[in-house]
Amino acid sequence: MPSASLNLPVTGTVSRGADGPLLVLSQRLDGHDTFLKGSLDVGGTSVDVRILTLDDVTVLRPADHSAIPGPDTRWQGTLHLPHGLRPRTIPSDLLETTECEERTLEPLDEAELRYVLTFLSESATAAIRQARVEAIVSALPATTSSATEPPLLVTVDVGGTLGSADGPGLSMRLAEASPLPAARARAIMRASLHTQPSLTEAVVAEVCEALEMPPEAFPRDIAPAPFRLFPGATEALRRISAVARVVTLSNVTCVDADTEGLRGLLSPWVSDYFPSCRIGHTKPDPRAFHAVLDHLGAARNRVIHVGDDWACDIVGAVESGIRAIWISRGRQVPDAAMVVDHGVLVATDLAAAATHIEHLAAGSVA
């Protein structure tokens, strides 16, 4: 499966090693290649590192010791992985039994697959392993024998499409504080703020300069505002997830991104979350859409993007070679020619978009 580069905010402590300091992460980076080379931005300096993923912890071995704090020091930074996640290997006995019983592992998200593989690997005997394989397979959904095309992937915008934040976020506060026109301020933030995995002083200074506002006016200690789903959003996602894999793709700052909060609202209908601060690109840049497709190994002709922002969601999807559904909420279509020329579908709300997707899933998406 193709993989995309990742930028991950990380924290940890410094430990003494036989060959120099080691950086012990607070949270294990499960699913990343052991001995993978990457770089770590810490203390304003970029350091080449090797990733040593052990049973319970992840350790980074720096190539240059001079920029590393002293032992037992707590640190935070951004880890850049040029090769992203590695695909998980499904054991042959589990794969063969799954295929024999005409079941599929595809609906399992990353956490569920990790649990399944751990449960299987802890088998003490061959008999116990076989019993666990049978138990796992019996709980999997059945495949459809007539399916010849890869499953549909639906990428869904978050703010304005699934719901809205119950209060102003960092972007809104900055747009209000900047003397620039709101549209210009938002465009600047999409390019310079929404792609950042962490909020460093250098990022703050760069954004403030671009927004023509003093750094001391930058809002500090802002927590993500509670996100409230629109009425009917959950039922619409349930319908969509019955015929396609669903993930989110949103433009959002690292301050406002609340993936765990969204997971609590949208599970089990949404299987993964791709905020711009995670993938390093914002819509309408085609690289934002392609990063998700590359990460999931999806073909463009099997992807549908749903969103309410015409420029970011619809124009961006079309220019990325992806089918698009615009959530109009009663607004007039900005560009009727694009609707005709590129097959853009229009839906008043997410429930109507779900109907479009059900119809597309029943036929073929060209």
Buried (B, 14 or more C-beta within 10 A) or exposed (E): EEBBBBBBBBEBBBBEBEEEBBBBBEEBBEBBBEEBEBBBBBEEEBBEBBBBBEEEBBBBBBEEEEEBBEEEEEBBBBBBBEBBBEEBEBEEBBEEBBEEBEBBBEBBBEEEBBEBBEEBEEBEEEEEBEEBBEEBBEEBEEBEEEEEEBBBBBBBBBBBBBBBBEEBBBBBBBBEBBEBEEEBBBBBBBEBBBBBBBBBEEBBEBBBEBBEBEEEEBBEEBEBBEBEBBEEBBEBBEBBBEBBBBBBBBBBBBBBBBBEEBBEBBEEBBBBBBBBBBBBBBBBBBBBBBBBBBBBEBEBEBBBBBBBBBEBBBBBBBEBBBBBBBBBEEEEBEBEEBBEEBEBBBBEBBBBBBBBBBEBBEEEBE
